Amino acid sequence: MKRAANRGRGAVRTTARLVSVAAATARVAGAALVHPGRAGDAAADALVRAVESLGGAYIKVGQLLATRSDLIGPRLAHRLSRLQDDVAAMSTTDALAVLDRTRPPLPASAYAAVAKGPVASGSIACVYRWEPEPGAAPVALKLRRPDAAATVPVDTAMLRWCARLCAKTPWMRSSPVVAIVDDLCAAVLNQLDLDRERVMLTRLREALKDEARIVIPAPVDEYSNAELLAMEFITGLDRQMFATAAPSLRDEGITTLVRAMYELVFVHGFVHIDLHQGNAYLLPDGRLVLLDVGFAHVLSEFSRERFTRFFGGMVTGRGQECAEILLTTTKGVDHHGQNLARFQAKVVRLVEESAELDVASFSVPRFAARLFQIQQSNGYYAEPEMMFPLLCLIALEGTVNELAPHMDFQIEAAPYIMSSLIDQ
């Protein structure tokens, strides 16, 4: 009986969520129809409001798209960028309720800090500035939003259902779409556990401990739990700093960011998927601040090593090596080898053509899309886990294209690839 009741409640929540998504979609379409003369602006504004109203996983997608103005256009990217740290905040009542559930209980000063309102608000949590004692170092209190805790599980369940439906179609039957979506949904759901983020934050600090130009807040373990992450409060954060800094300082900051991400992925297997300007800040002294590792993934040693070798081959145009690396991670559906030679030849051609492109012409999303098409048409699919570093690089490339378009961000990877391979 209890199981049946739970299924019934789950069905009600899913139905309600589907209605919300349909209503939001209708509002976007309606805005474009009502204002045909400025349909682009109206639809973009309506889309951002719709994404914000849906919350959770939808905001996460919006944040990622905001890093790719080259793909969606600067108008929509600019509007979506607000979702990176300025989502409508949760109510004070909901925020204080999180403190009420915290053990050991926080002092009255923490309640007063939360009552003043957040200094930043994202898809999963809001951040508040708290001074435990007058004159003491401030602490950031990151509180999980109750609406995210309610909607994200429903959204991921719907996405998994869609993946399983797609897997039954003839053109997707042999693909690992279910495994890919399951892994992605697991990463999204992990964001709801702020205690896990505390562990990941510690891991990130350890991985980059020798990088003097990178600042990562230290967690405050005694106040942290699944709903609350307490950490060092970093002062002086300004989202406009990258845009307004002197070109030399901006380039130095972007270089630091690119090198840090490569060290994390290739050397440590740590993938910061949520790489947008709400999570990476440039300080006036040129140091880089990295925040928010809730949406992060640690690669298996197998996937880290294979991706490192593949990326190194891709940058240098070694197509045959890339094809062989992919084959060590794939499962082919053709047992007669009829597609194997074609698969290898197409991968070789893709890698060699991509290596000949200049900085302005190469695109990680286009490369990934062509690679997936080659896999789909030949029945060989790479290890699903390899999608995580690709997502990281898609966001990283978008940031580089916007702030330092002259940088060859692929070549910057070379020292870290070599270091990783030598250590093996």
N, C-alpha and C positions, 0 to 999 in steps of 0.2 A: 504493500500500500504506500509506504513512504517513497519507494522508488518511483512508483507511478505518479505520485504527487509532485516529486521533483521534476519528472519529465514534463508534467503539465505546466509547472511554473516556468520551466525552460522554454517551452513552446510559446507561452504568453510573452516572455521577454523577447524572444526572437521575432515574433510577429510585430510587437510594438516597435522594435528597432527597424524592421523592414519598412514600416509605415513612416518612421522618422526619416529614413534615407530617401524614400519616395517623395515625401513632402519637400525635403531640402532640394532634391533634383528639380522638382516642379518650380520652386522659387527661383532657381537659377535660370531656367528656361523662360519663365514668366518675365523676369527682369529684362531679358534681351528683347522680348516681344513688345513690352510696354514702352521701351525706349529705343526704337529701331535706329534713330539717328546717332545714338552713342551706345549701340549694343555692346561693343567691346568693353567699355568702361563699366556699364551697368552689370553685365554678366560677370565680369571679374570681381566687382564689389560683392555681388550676390553670392558668388562661389566662395569667397573668403568667409562671409558671414555664415554660409551653410556649413562649411567645414568646421568653423568654430563652434557652431551649435551642436554638431554631431560629436565633437570632442574626440578624445582617445586616439585610436589608430588613424582616424581620418586626418587629424591635425598632424600626426607624425608624417604621413604621406605629403601633406602640404608643406611641411618644413623642408623635406628633402627636395621637393620640386622647386622651392624658392631658391635653392642653390644653383639651379640650372636655367638661368635666364636665356641661355643660348638655345634651349629646347622649347620653352614655353613662352618666350618673349619677355622683355624687361617690364612691361606694364603689369602682367599678372605676377611675375616673380617678385616685384617690389611690394605688391599688396600682400602676397603670401608671406613675405619676410616678417610681417608683424606677428605671425603665429610662432616665431622662434623664441620669443620671451615675453610677449605682451598679449597673451590670451586673457579673455575675461576671467577674473579671479573667482575662486570659490567663495562662498559666503563666510563671514566671520564665525557664524555658528558652527559650520562644518569644520573650520580650521581649529576652533577651540575644542571641539569634540575629540579631535585627534590628540590634543594635549591631555585631555581627561583620561584617555586610555593608555597613556604612557606610564611605564613603570621602570625605575622609580619616578615619582611625580616631579614635574619641573616646578621651579619657584614661580611666585606671582609675577615676577618681572618678565618671564617668558610669555605669560598670558597677555600682559600689557603690550609686549612687542607684536604679538600676533594681531591683537585688536587694532593696531595702527594700520594694518594692511600690508600686503606683500610688496617686496621690491622687484620681484620678477614672477611671472606666471606662465607656466607651460602646459603641455597637453596632459601630463601625468601628475604634476605637483606644483605647488606655489612655494616661494622662498621668502622668508621673513628675517629681518635683522634683529638680533637680540644681544644686549649687553648683560651678561650674567651679574656683573657688579659695576658700579660707577667707575669709569676709567679702565675697565678690563677690556681685553681684546674681544671684539664682537664675534658672535657665532651666527652662522647661517642655519636656520631651521627650515628644512625642506619637508613639507607636509603633503602626503598623498591625497589627491582629490577623490572624494567618494564617488563622483560620477564616473571617473576613469575606472575605478575598481568595479563598477557595475557594468559599464558598456564594453570595455576592452575584451573581456571573456566572451561576450555575445558576438562581437565583431569577428574575433578570431575563429569562433565556432562556425559562423556563417562562411568565412573564407575557406575553412577546411572542407565544409560541405560542397562549396563550389569547385574546389580542387578535385574532390572525389568524383563529382559529376563530369568534370572535364576529362578525367582519366578514363572514362568509359567511352569517349568518342574515338572514332578510328584514327584521327590525326594526332591524338595525344595519348593513345593507349600504351605505348611503349616508353613514354617519357616519365621521368621521376617527379612529375608535377606535385604529387601528393607529398613526397619526401621534402621537396623544396618548400612548399607551403607550411608543412608541419614544423620544419626548422625555423622558418621566419616567424610563424605564430608563437613558437616557444620563446624566441628572442623578444618579441613584443610583450608577451605576458610577463617575462622576467622583469620588465620595467616597473611592474606593480610592487615588487618586493624591494623596498628601499634598504633592507638589511643586506640583500645581495649586492646592491649598488655600493654599499659601504665596503664590502669585501673587494669589489672590482676597483673602487677608488684606491684602496690600499695597494692593490696589485699594479695599478697604473703608476702610482708614485714610486714603487719599487723599480719598475721597468725603466723609468726616466729619471732616476735619482741623480745621475751624473750630468744631467742637462741643466746647467746653471741658468740658462735663459728661459726656462719653462717653469711656471708656477702652477702647482696643483694643490687645492685645499686639502688639509689633513682632516680626516674624520674625527669626530668626538664620540668615541664608542659608548660612553656611559649613558648618553641620552638617545642613542639610535635604536630603531627597531624596524619592523616591516612597514610601518606607516610613516616613520619619521627618520630623516637622516640629518644629524647634526654635524656640522663641519666648520672649519675655519672660514670666516667671512673675508673675502678679498675685496678691498676697497679700490675705488678709482676705475671701475669697469665702465666703459663707454663704447657702445656698439658702433659709434661713428668714428672711432679712432682710426680704424683701418682706412676709412675713406678720406679722413682729413689729415692724417699724418704726412710728414715729408716723404717724398717718394723713396728715398734711401731707407728710411725707417720702416716704411710699409713693406718694401721688398725684403728687408731683413726679417721682419715678422713672418711673412709668408714662407720664406725659405725655412725658418725654424719650424713652422707648422708642417710643411711637407716632409722635412727630414724626420720629425718626430713620428709622423704617421707611418713612414716607411720603416723606421726602427721598430715600432710596435708590431707592424704586420709581419715583416720579414724575419726579424730576429726573435721576437717574443711570441708571435702568433696571436697578439691582442688586437682585435678589430674594433675601433671606435666608429660605429655605424652612423651615429647621430652628429655628423660633422657639419654644423652650420654656424653662422656668426652669433647665434645666441649661446653657443658653447665654446667659442674660441675668441678671446679678446686680446687686443694689443694694449699694453700699458705704455704710458708716456716715456718710460725709460727704455723701451724696446723689448721688454720681456713679454712672453706669451703666456696667457692664462688658459688652461684647459679645464672645462667643467663637464658635468653630467655624463656619467658613464653607465647610466641605466640601460641604454640601448647599445650594448657592447657584446662581443662574442669572443671566446677564446678558441682558436682553431686546434684541432687535433694535430699532433706532430706530423702525421702523414699529410694532411691537407696543407699545413704551413710549408713543408718542404716542397711539395708538388707545386703549389702556387708560386713560391719564390722562384723555382726553376722555370716555370712557364712564363712568368713576367720578365725574367731575365732574357729568355729566348725571344719574347715578343719585342722587347725594346731593341734588340740587336738584329732582328730579322731572321733568326734561326728557325725557320718554319718547320723543318723536319723534326727538330728536337722538340718543338712545342707539340706537334702531332703525337709524337711518341709518349710525351709526358701525359697528355690527355688520355691516351689509350690505357695508361697504367691506372687511371682512376675511373674508367668507363666500364659499362656493361653493355655489350652489343646484343641486339635482338636477332641479328642475322647470323645464322650458324654456318653458312656456306661461304662466308668471306666475300660475297659479291659487292658489299658496300664499303669494305675496309679500305681498299685502295682509293676509292673516290673520296672517302672521308679524309684520309691523310692528304690527298692532293689539294682538296679545298682548304684545309687548315693551313697547309704550307703557303698557298696562294694568298690567303687572308693575312697571314703574319708578314709575309714579304711585302705585300702592297701597303700595309699599315706602317711598316718601318720606313718606307720611302716618303711618307707624308711629312710635311713640315708641322711645326707646333700648332699653328692656327687651324690646320686641316684635320688633325687627328681628334677623334672623339671616343672616349671610353664607352658611352652608351651605344654608339653605332657599332663599335667593335664587338661588344657583348651581344647585341642583337643579331649580328651576322654570324657570330660563333654559335649561338643557340639555333639559328636556322640551319646551319650546317649539321649540327648534332641531330636535330629533328628529322631532317631529310635523309639521314643515313643510318639512324638507329643507334648512335653511340652518344651517351650522355655523361658529362663530367660529374665528379663527386658533388652532390648538392651543396655541401658545406662551402664550396668554393665561391658561392654567390655572395657570402658576407664580405670578403675583401673587395669584390667587385663593387658592391654597394658603397663601401667606404671610398673607393677611388672615384666613383661617379660624383659623389659629393665633393671630394677634394678637388677634382678637376674643375668643377663648377666654380669653386671659390678662387682657384688660381686664375681661371679665365676672366673672372670679374675684376680681381684686384692686381694681378700681375700677369697679364696676357702674354708677355714676352718670355716668361719662364718655360723652359723645357722640363716639365715636372717629371717626365719619365726618366730622363738622364739622371736626375737627382737621386733616383733609387739605386743606382749602380753600386755605391760603396756598401750599402746595407745588404744588397743581394750577395755581393762578394763576401762580406763578413759572415753572413749566415751560412753560405756554402762552405767556406773555409773551416768554420767551427764544426761542421758535420764530419 
